[in-house]
Amino acid sequence: MIIDIRVPDLGESITEVEIGEWLVQVGDTVHLDDSLVAIESEKATLELPAAQEGTLVEIVRHQGETARIGEIIGRIETERPGTREYEKPEEPTIQPDDITESPVAKVMPSAARVMAQEQIPADQVTPTGPGGRVLKEDAVRAAEKEAPPPAEERHPSPQPAPPLEEPAKERRVHMSLLRRTIAARLLQATQSMAMLTTFNEADMSEVKKLRTTLGPPFAEKYGVRLGFMSFFVKAAVAGLRDFPLVNARIDGDDIVYRDNCDIGVAIGGGKGLVVPVIRQAEGLNFARIEQQIADFGRKAKDNTLSPEELRGGTFTISNGGVYGSMLSTPIVNPPQSAILGLHAIKDRPVAVDGLVQIRPVMYLALSYDHRIIDGREAVSFLKSIKERIEQPQKLLLEI
């Protein structure tokens, strides 16, 4: 029985995907839930599992091609008696005498064709495929080794050519679907919003002290390190409660207020920047926030974030400081109305009680949609972030 491999429904407004690497080849046996192929949507890359056990008999959409939701990208033949067989075109065969002397476990059809055309015995081909399979590339390499070297021809010694200016070197690489989507949305944000950025700075002394004193017992109890991000997530949640317009969005002529604080955390992944969402952060403690961030980081590195983990944020925090950024104007991610940018912590001279002291300082940036958020709300919101970071006891007491 032939089972179609189709692109699954990935939810929200995703209508097509880009086919990544096929993890199995035609003729390979696959088991239930084995990963078949990587597919890349505009939000994430995920591996499509096998729905049934059988043999991969056809690849319809290859790496780099696009496919719509529900479209067939391959086919599996299940091993069930009494069902129709998949009709395969006749392939050139290897002579039995050649195979009996060979340690080769299986010759793939495309390799068999090359070996028959070039009259290459199987024992002269080194298999490199999974399970000792002979691939087409193996047969091609063997054919190249068998080809006699061209006869030497005598020619008069050529005169040295005048030196030519070396042409400029460049590479052209097709943009991934994720990168194309990021580019389109950033352009959309700059063209559809009245975007403005306000800045402030935060003295990180108290947060650093807390991490030094409480970090080790925190890690021992919860199995995750106490980072800076959980402090800013907690501060953002408190600020969004105080200034709900920052957590709202525009829908036509309406303002939609959100009761939940679903905080997107920008993370650099294997395929580019992704923004997984911490759901209902207002109900999470420091440990749960850090555990979710650590889990997101691992998944982003492995390109295993699910579409559900990337959709529906109400506010975003982007930490360019991990890459050394000193100051930036982050771009709002529609349909959100604001984004908080964090930057590198640097020792700077500051005035404290009339004296100049060296303190670890971070610049903060809040970009916001001026159509819905006035300057007063934006500045006040960012000031509340600064105050809670400089006095983290407020976060612990939730005041």
C-alpha positions in Angstrom: 0.0 0.0 0.0 1.3 3.4 -0.9 1.1 6.1 1.8 1.5 9.8 0.8 3.9 12.0 2.8 2.2 15.4 3.0 3.2 18.8 4.4 1.3 19.0 7.8 -0.8 22.0 8.8 1.6 24.2 10.8 -1.1 26.6 12.0 -1.5 30.4 12.0 -0.9 32.0 8.5 1.7 29.5 7.2 0.7 28.4 3.7 4.0 27.0 2.4 7.3 25.5 3.5 10.7 24.9 2.0 12.0 21.4 1.8 15.3 20.8 3.6 17.5 17.8 3.7 15.9 14.4 3.2 17.2 12.2 6.1 16.4 8.9 4.3 16.8 7.9 0.6 14.6 6.1 -1.8 14.8 2.4 -1.0 15.5 2.9 2.7 13.4 1.2 5.3 11.7 3.6 7.7 10.1 2.9 11.0 7.2 4.6 12.8 8.2 8.1 14.0 11.6 8.0 12.2 12.5 11.5 10.9 12.1 11.6 7.1 12.8 15.2 6.0 13.5 18.6 7.4 10.9 21.2 6.5 11.4 24.9 7.0 8.5 27.3 7.6 8.6 31.0 8.0 8.8 30.5 11.8 11.0 27.4 12.4 12.6 24.2 11.0 11.2 20.9 12.1 11.6 17.2 11.1 8.7 15.4 9.7 8.2 11.9 11.2 7.1 8.7 9.4 3.4 8.0 10.1 3.8 4.3 9.2 6.6 1.7 8.8 7.6 0.9 5.3 10.0 1.7 2.5 10.6 5.2 1.0 9.8 4.7 -2.7 9.5 8.2 -4.1 10.7 11.7 -3.3 8.4 14.2 -5.0 9.8 17.5 -3.6 13.6 17.8 -3.2 15.8 20.0 -1.1 15.4 23.6 -1.8 11.9 23.3 -3.4 8.8 24.8 -1.9 5.6 23.0 -1.1 2.2 24.1 0.1 0.4 22.8 3.2 -1.1 19.4 2.4 1.0 18.9 -0.7 2.5 15.5 -1.4 6.3 15.5 -1.0 7.1 11.8 -1.0 5.6 8.3 -0.8 6.1 5.3 1.5 5.2 1.7 0.6 3.9 -0.1 3.6 4.7 -3.8 4.1 1.2 -5.3 4.1 0.3 -8.5 2.3 -2.4 -8.4 -0.3 -2.0 -4.7 -1.1 -0.9 -3.3 -4.4 2.7 -2.9 -5.1 4.5 0.3 -6.1 5.4 0.2 -9.8 9.0 1.0 -10.2 10.8 1.5 -13.6 13.1 -1.3 -14.6 16.6 -0.7 -13.5 19.8 -2.2 -15.0 20.9 -5.2 -13.0 24.3 -6.4 -11.9 25.4 -9.9 -13.1 25.1 -12.5 -10.3 28.7 -13.5 -10.7 29.7 -9.9 -9.8 27.6 -9.8 -6.7 28.4 -13.1 -5.1 32.0 -12.2 -4.7 31.2 -8.8 -3.2 30.7 -7.9 0.5 28.3 -5.3 -0.6 24.9 -5.5 1.3 22.7 -3.6 -1.2 23.2 -1.7 -4.5 20.9 1.2 -5.0 19.1 1.4 -8.4 20.9 4.5 -9.6 24.2 2.9 -8.7 23.3 -0.3 -10.4 22.6 1.7 -13.6 26.0 3.3 -13.6 27.8 0.0 -12.8 25.9 -1.8 -15.6 26.7 0.9 -18.1 30.4 1.1 -17.2 30.7 -2.7 -16.7 32.1 -2.3 -13.2 32.2 -5.4 -10.9 30.5 -4.8 -7.5 33.7 -5.8 -5.6 35.4 -2.8 -7.1 33.0 -0.3 -5.6 33.4 1.0 -2.0 30.0 1.5 -0.4 29.5 4.7 1.7 25.7 4.6 2.2 23.9 3.7 5.4 23.9 0.0 6.1 26.7 -0.6 3.6 24.6 0.5 0.6 26.2 1.3 -2.7 25.2 4.8 -3.8 25.4 6.4 -7.2 28.3 8.5 -6.1 30.2 5.3 -5.2 29.7 3.9 -8.6 30.7 7.1 -10.3 33.9 7.2 -8.3 34.7 3.6 -9.2 34.1 4.4 -12.9 36.5 7.3 -12.7 39.2 5.1 -11.3 38.7 2.6 -14.1 38.9 5.2 -16.9 42.4 5.0 -18.6 44.5 8.1 -18.3 44.5 10.2 -21.5 47.5 9.7 -23.8 50.2 12.3 -23.5 50.4 14.6 -26.4 53.5 16.7 -27.1 53.0 20.3 -27.7 55.4 23.1 -27.9 55.9 24.9 -24.6 53.3 27.6 -24.3 54.5 31.1 -23.8 53.6 32.5 -20.4 50.4 34.5 -20.6 50.4 38.1 -19.3 49.2 38.3 -15.7 45.5 39.0 -15.5 43.7 40.9 -12.8 42.1 38.4 -10.5 38.3 38.8 -10.7 36.3 39.6 -7.6 35.2 36.5 -5.7 31.6 36.2 -4.6 29.1 33.5 -3.6 25.4 33.4 -4.3 23.3 31.6 -1.7 19.5 31.3 -1.9 17.8 32.9 1.1 16.1 30.5 3.4 12.3 30.8 3.9 13.0 31.9 7.5 15.4 34.7 6.5 13.0 35.9 3.7 10.2 36.1 6.3 12.3 38.0 8.7 13.2 40.5 6.0 9.6 40.9 4.9 8.4 41.5 8.5 11.1 43.9 9.4 10.3 45.9 6.3 6.6 45.7 7.1 7.2 47.0 10.6 9.2 50.1 9.4 6.6 50.9 6.7 3.4 50.4 8.8 4.3 51.8 12.2 5.1 55.2 13.6 8.1 53.7 15.3 10.1 55.6 18.0 12.8 54.6 20.4 13.5 55.9 23.9 16.6 55.2 26.0 17.6 54.8 29.6 20.4 53.2 31.6 20.4 50.7 34.5 22.9 50.2 37.2 23.4 46.4 37.3 25.2 46.4 40.7 22.4 44.9 42.8 21.5 42.2 40.2 25.1 41.2 39.9 25.4 40.9 43.7 22.2 38.7 43.9 23.5 36.5 41.1 26.8 36.1 43.0 25.3 35.3 46.3 22.2 33.3 45.3 23.3 31.9 42.0 25.0 28.8 43.3 22.2 27.6 45.6 19.7 28.6 42.9 21.5 26.4 40.3 21.8 23.5 42.8 18.1 23.5 43.6 16.6 24.1 40.2 19.3 22.7 37.8 19.6 25.9 35.8 21.8 29.0 36.2 20.4 32.3 37.4 20.8 34.6 34.4 20.0 38.3 33.8 17.1 37.6 31.5 14.7 36.3 34.2 15.2 39.7 36.1 14.2 41.6 32.9 11.2 39.3 32.2 9.9 39.8 35.7 10.5 43.6 35.4 8.8 43.7 32.0 5.7 41.8 33.4 5.4 44.3 36.3 5.8 47.2 33.9 3.2 45.8 31.5 0.8 45.5 34.4 1.3 49.2 35.2 1.1 50.3 31.6 -1.2 48.0 29.7 -1.1 50.0 26.5 2.5 48.7 26.0 1.1 45.2 26.0 -1.8 46.1 23.6 -2.1 46.1 19.8 -3.9 47.9 17.1 -6.6 46.0 15.1 -8.1 48.2 12.5 -9.7 51.1 14.4 -9.7 49.2 17.7 -7.1 48.8 20.5 -6.9 45.2 21.8 -5.8 44.9 25.4 -4.1 41.6 26.5 -4.5 40.3 30.0 -1.7 37.7 29.6 2.0 38.7 29.4 3.4 36.4 26.8 7.0 37.5 26.5 9.0 36.7 23.4 12.7 36.2 24.0 14.9 36.7 20.9 17.5 33.9 20.6 20.1 33.3 17.9 19.5 29.9 16.4 21.0 27.6 13.7 18.9 29.2 11.0 18.9 32.8 12.3 17.1 34.8 14.9 14.0 33.2 16.5 11.6 34.5 19.1 10.1 31.8 21.2 7.4 32.9 23.7 7.3 32.4 27.4 3.5 31.9 28.0 1.7 33.7 30.8 5.0 34.9 32.3 3.0 36.8 35.0 2.5 33.4 36.7 6.0 32.1 36.6 8.8 32.4 39.1 12.5 33.0 38.4 13.3 29.3 38.1 10.5 28.5 35.7 11.5 31.4 33.5 15.2 30.4 33.4 14.2 26.8 32.7 12.1 27.8 29.7 14.8 30.1 28.3 17.4 27.3 28.6 15.1 24.9 26.9 14.4 27.4 24.1 18.2 28.0 23.6 18.8 24.2 23.2 15.9 23.9 20.7 17.0 27.0 18.7 20.5 25.5 18.4 19.1 22.2 17.1 16.4 23.9 15.0 13.7 21.9 16.8 11.4 24.8 18.0 7.8 24.1 17.2 5.5 26.6 15.5 3.4 26.8 18.7 6.5 28.0 20.7 7.0 30.8 18.3 3.6 32.4 17.9 1.4 34.7 19.8 3.8 36.9 21.8 2.6 40.2 23.2 5.9 41.8 24.0 9.5 41.0 23.1 12.9 41.3 24.8 16.0 41.3 22.6 19.5 41.0 24.2 22.0 42.3 21.8 24.5 42.6 24.7 25.4 38.9 24.4 27.0 39.8 21.1 28.7 42.9 22.4 26.2 45.5 21.3 26.5 48.8 23.2 23.4 50.5 21.9 20.7 49.9 19.3 17.2 50.7 18.2 15.4 47.3 18.0 12.5 46.9 15.5 9.0 46.1 16.8 7.7 42.7 15.8 4.1 43.2 14.4 1.4 42.9 15.7 3.1 43.7 18.9 3.5 47.4 19.9 6.8 47.5 21.7 10.2 45.7 22.1 12.8 46.1 24.9 16.5 46.1 23.8 19.2 45.0 26.2 22.9 45.8 25.7 26.3 45.0 27.0 27.1 45.7 30.7 30.2 48.0 31.0 31.9 49.6 33.9 31.2 53.4 33.7 31.8 56.4 36.0 28.5 57.5 37.5 27.6 60.1 40.1 26.4 58.5 43.4 25.5 60.7 46.3 27.7 63.4 44.9 30.7 61.1 44.3 32.0 59.6 41.2 31.9 55.8 41.3 32.6 53.0 38.8 29.4 51.0 38.3 28.3 48.2 35.9 25.9 50.0 33.6 23.6 48.7 30.8 21.9 50.9 28.3 18.2 50.1 27.7 16.2 50.9 24.6 12.4 50.7 24.1 11.1 50.9 20.6 7.4 51.4 20.4 4.5 52.1 18.0 3.7 55.8 18.6 0.2 55.3 17.1 -0.9 53.5 20.3 1.8 54.4 22.9 2.4 58.0 23.8 5.9 59.2 24.8 4.8 59.5 28.5 3.7 55.8 28.7 6.9 54.7 26.9 9.3 56.7 29.0 7.4 55.8 32.2 7.4 52.1 31.3 11.2 52.1 30.6 11.8 54.0 33.8 9.9 51.3 35.8 12.2 48.7 34.2 15.2 50.6 35.3 14.0 51.1 38.9 13.1 47.4 39.4 16.4 46.3 38.0 18.3 48.7 40.2 16.3 47.5 43.2 15.6 43.8 42.4 14.1 43.4 45.9 11.0 44.9 44.3 10.8 42.0 41.9 11.2 39.4 44.7 8.4 41.1 46.7 6.4 41.8 43.5 6.0 45.5 44.2 
